[in-house]
């Protein structure tokens, strides 16, 4: 969601529960333009809000001249001071995917992940260990006998910080729910993805169809289509995977308000992820307001 006219765009999603309080709105109004200016970014988007147990994370993204290259993620608790998040590799992302605990709101908090075969494949948050003098007497008696058995059954572990978990979440949500209308962005002759200045919005009849929206990421399903299937596509505008090709089918809910011409798209796979487009206008955007939990059982609910 573009930081320009942020509050107006949030109002389009407010019926879905996507909103910010007055203090956060005032902070973002002044800090996001400064973030763009200080880092010399071409575009700054407000990505959304991740709810934590103790504190919430506000997320923003910065882009250069190419939206598919050089994307930067920023995090803040108050909407004023922004910290750039690090990039993570595939191995770290695989570890983060195993953690199912809630976010605490502390970027330095760590989770312990078991590596290798075990009856319990879920990661657990690190818990404080009891002091040596608090060990019960019966455990002391059986300690020598059980020590050898425990050491043999213990599997190796890895530690991952909540900051890296947050980066993985942003990348995962972006991959699945970064929804934009067809024609809002264009693929230029020098292989860059840029906003389309001539985009005037989708017609009302087109705006209510999932086929008119795509994922703002490098195409995956599009590359698997045959030349015959891609014959009618425009290389400049049809370079994104349409939502209508997503698997499983039915993972999106689309609703059009006939009074305001606002089309709202809700992801059933990532609860809290919403996108909107005002038919006949260039107004569109998407945001995530959730706990970082993916609905992995969606295939059984459809």
C-alpha positions in Angstrom: 0.0 0.0 0.0 1.6 3.2 -1.2 2.5 5.6 1.6 1.1 8.5 -0.4 -2.6 9.1 0.6 -2.1 6.2 3.1 -5.1 7.2 5.3 -7.5 7.4 2.4 -6.4 3.9 1.2 -6.7 2.5 4.7 -10.3 3.8 4.8 -11.2 1.5 1.9 -10.1 -1.5 4.0 -11.5 -0.3 7.3 -14.8 -2.3 6.8 -12.6 -5.4 6.9 -11.1 -4.4 10.2 -7.8 -3.0 8.8 -7.1 0.2 10.6 -4.6 2.1 12.7 -5.1 4.3 15.8 -4.7 8.1 15.6 -1.1 8.0 17.1 0.1 5.5 14.5 -1.5 7.4 11.6 0.2 10.6 12.7 3.6 8.9 13.1 3.4 7.2 9.7 2.3 10.4 8.0 5.6 12.1 8.9 8.0 9.1 9.1 7.4 7.3 5.8 8.1 10.3 3.5 11.3 10.9 5.5 12.3 7.3 5.1 11.9 7.5 1.4 13.8 10.8 1.2 16.7 9.7 3.5 17.3 6.4 1.8 16.7 7.8 -1.7 14.0 5.3 -2.5 11.6 5.6 -5.4 8.7 4.1 -3.6 7.8 3.3 0.0 4.8 1.1 0.8 3.1 0.5 4.2 3.0 -3.3 4.3 0.9 -3.9 7.4 1.0 -4.8 11.0 2.0 -8.0 12.8 0.4 -8.5 16.2 2.6 -9.6 19.0 2.0 -10.8 22.5 3.8 -7.8 24.1 4.3 -5.4 21.2 3.1 -5.1 17.6 5.3 -4.7 14.5 4.6 -2.1 11.9 6.1 -3.0 8.5 7.1 -0.8 5.6 8.8 -1.7 2.3 11.1 0.4 0.1 11.7 -0.1 -3.6 14.1 1.3 -6.2 13.6 1.8 -9.9 12.8 -1.9 -10.3 10.1 -3.4 -8.0 11.6 -6.9 -8.4 15.1 -5.9 -7.4 16.5 -4.3 -4.3 13.4 -4.5 -2.1 14.0 -3.5 1.5 11.9 -4.3 4.6 11.7 -2.0 7.6 10.2 -2.6 11.0 9.0 -0.2 13.8 7.1 -0.4 17.0 6.0 3.2 17.2 5.9 4.2 13.5 8.6 6.8 13.9 11.9 5.0 14.2 12.5 2.4 11.4 15.1 -0.4 11.3 15.9 -2.2 8.2 15.5 -6.0 8.4 18.3 -8.3 7.2 18.0 -10.6 4.3 17.8 -14.3 5.0 18.9 -17.3 3.0 16.9 -20.4 2.0 18.2 -22.4 5.0 17.2 -19.8 7.5 13.8 -19.5 5.9 13.3 -23.3 6.2 14.1 -23.1 9.9 11.7 -20.2 10.4 8.9 -22.1 8.7 9.1 -24.7 11.5 8.3 -22.2 14.2 4.6 -22.1 15.0 4.8 -19.9 18.2 3.2 -16.4 18.3 5.4 -13.4 17.8 6.3 -11.8 21.1 7.2 -8.3 19.8 10.9 -8.6 20.8 13.1 -8.9 17.7 15.9 -10.5 19.8 13.7 -13.3 21.2 14.9 -16.7 20.1 13.2 -20.0 19.3 14.8 -23.4 19.5 14.2 -25.7 16.6 14.8 -29.4 16.6 16.8 -30.8 13.7 16.5 -34.4 12.4 13.9 -37.1 13.0 11.7 -36.9 16.1 8.2 -37.6 17.1 7.7 -33.9 17.6 8.5 -31.8 14.5 7.2 -28.5 15.9 9.6 -25.9 17.1 9.2 -24.6 20.7 10.1 -21.3 22.2 13.1 -21.3 24.4 12.1 -21.6 28.1 14.2 -20.8 31.1 15.9 -23.7 32.6 15.5 -24.4 36.4 18.5 -23.6 38.6 20.7 -26.5 39.8 19.7 -26.1 43.5 16.0 -26.2 42.5 16.3 -29.8 41.2 13.8 -32.1 43.1 15.3 -34.8 45.3 13.8 -37.7 43.4 15.2 -36.4 40.1 18.7 -36.2 41.7 18.4 -39.9 42.6 17.4 -41.0 39.2 19.7 -38.5 37.4 22.6 -40.8 36.9 20.4 -43.6 35.5 18.4 -41.3 33.1 21.3 -39.2 32.0 22.6 -41.7 29.5 19.1 -42.4 28.1 18.4 -38.7 27.7 21.7 -37.9 25.9 21.1 -40.7 23.4 17.5 -39.5 22.6 18.5 -35.8 22.3 18.5 -34.5 18.8 20.5 -31.5 17.6 18.9 -28.1 17.7 19.1 -24.7 16.0 18.3 -21.2 17.3 16.5 -18.6 15.2 15.7 -15.0 16.3 12.3 -13.4 16.0 13.7 -10.8 13.6 14.5 -13.5 11.1 11.2 -15.1 11.6 9.6 -11.8 10.8 11.6 -11.5 7.5 10.4 -15.0 6.5 6.8 -14.1 7.3 7.0 -11.0 5.1 8.4 -12.9 2.2 5.8 -15.7 2.6 2.9 -13.3 2.8 4.3 -11.3 -0.2 4.6 -14.4 -2.3 1.0 -15.5 -1.7 -1.0 -12.3 -1.2 0.7 -9.3 -2.9 -2.3 -8.6 -5.1 -2.4 -5.8 -7.8 -4.9 -5.2 -10.6 -3.9 -6.0 -14.2 -2.2 -3.1 -15.8 -1.2 -1.3 -12.6 2.5 -2.2 -13.3 4.3 -2.8 -16.5 7.4 -4.7 -17.7 9.6 -2.3 -19.5 11.9 -2.9 -22.5 15.0 -2.8 -20.2 13.5 -5.7 -18.1 12.3 -3.6 -15.2 9.0 -3.6 -13.4 7.6 -0.1 -12.8 4.3 1.5 -11.9 2.2 2.2 -15.0 1.5 5.9 -15.1 -1.3 5.4 -17.6 -3.3 2.9 -15.5 -6.8 4.3 -15.1 -8.4 1.3 -13.3 -10.3 -1.7 -14.2 -13.9 -1.6 -15.6 -16.6 -2.6 -13.1 -17.2 -5.9 -14.9 -13.5 -6.8 -14.9 -12.9 -5.7 -11.3 -15.1 -8.4 -9.9 -13.0 -11.2 -11.5 -10.0 -12.9 -9.9 -8.5 -13.2 -13.4 -8.0 -9.4 -13.5 -5.6 -9.5 -10.5 -2.1 -10.8 -10.2 0.7 -11.5 -7.7 3.3 -8.8 -7.6 6.3 -11.2 -7.8 8.2 -13.1 -10.4 5.9 -15.3 -12.3 5.8 -19.0 -11.5 2.7 -20.5 -13.0 3.0 -18.3 -16.1 6.3 -19.9 -17.1 4.6 -23.4 -17.1 2.0 -22.4 -19.7 2.4 -23.5 -23.3 3.1 -21.0 -26.1 -0.5 -21.4 -27.3 -1.8 -20.4 -23.9 0.4 -17.4 -23.8 -0.3 -16.3 -27.4 -2.9 -13.7 -26.5 -1.0 -12.3 -23.5 0.8 -9.0 -23.5 4.4 -9.1 -22.5 4.2 -5.6 -21.1 1.1 -6.1 -18.9 0.5 -9.9 -18.5 3.8 -10.8 -16.8 2.2 -11.7 -13.4 0.5 -14.9 -12.2 -3.3 -14.3 -12.1 -5.1 -15.1 -8.9 -7.5 -17.3 -10.9 -4.6 -19.9 -11.3 -3.9 -20.2 -7.6 -4.0 -23.6 -6.0 -6.1 -24.5 -4.0 -9.1 -23.1 -5.9 -11.3 -21.1 -3.7 -8.5 -19.6 -1.6 -9.7 -16.1 -2.3 -12.9 -14.3 -1.4 -13.9 -11.3 -3.6 -16.6 -8.8 -2.9 -17.8 -5.7 -4.8 -19.6 -2.9 -3.2 -22.0 -1.6 -5.9 -22.5 1.7 -4.2 -18.8 2.8 -3.9 -17.4 0.5 -6.7 -14.8 -0.8 -4.1 -13.7 -4.4 -4.7 -12.3 -6.1 -1.7 -10.2 -9.3 -2.0 -9.6 -11.4 1.1 -7.1 -14.3 1.4 -8.4 -17.4 3.2 -4.9 -18.8 3.2 -3.4 -15.9 5.2 -6.1 -14.5 7.6 -5.6 -10.8 7.8 -4.5 -10.2 4.3 -6.7 -7.9 2.2 -6.5 -6.1 -1.1 -8.8 -3.5 -2.6 -9.4 -1.7 -5.9 -11.8 1.1 -6.8 -13.2 0.2 -10.2 -12.7 2.9 -12.8 -9.9 4.7 -10.8 -6.2 4.0 -10.3 -6.7 3.5 -6.5 -5.6 0.1 -5.3 -3.5 -1.5 -2.5 -3.0 -4.4 -0.2 -2.1 -4.8 3.5 -1.6 -7.5 6.1 -3.0 -7.2 9.6 -2.6 -10.5 11.4 -0.8 -12.8 13.8 1.6 -14.4 11.3 -0.4 -17.6 11.2 -1.1 -19.4 7.9 -4.2 -21.4 7.4 -2.6 -24.7 6.4 -5.9 -26.6 6.6 -7.6 -24.6 3.9 -7.6 -27.5 1.6 -9.9 -29.4 3.9 -12.3 -26.4 4.3 -12.9 -25.9 0.6 
